[in-house]
């Protein structure tokens, strides 16, 4: 009888661990999706700035001067 109780307790523990693991996976997936969206926004911002810089070469010189402390 005790072996049956031990087995049932272990099943409950494993089911709880499985539910916890599933919740963690869902949280990680949500964070992954949020990060992917953030990366897309960053890439878009970089592209816009590069296009602005290409259309205005003087911007590149100003940025270089400011970055070097001139």
Secondary structure, 3 states (H helix, E strand, C coil): CHHHHHHHHHHHHHHHHHHHHHHHHHHHHHHHHHHHHHHHHHHHHHHHHHHHHHHCHHHHHHHHHHHHCC
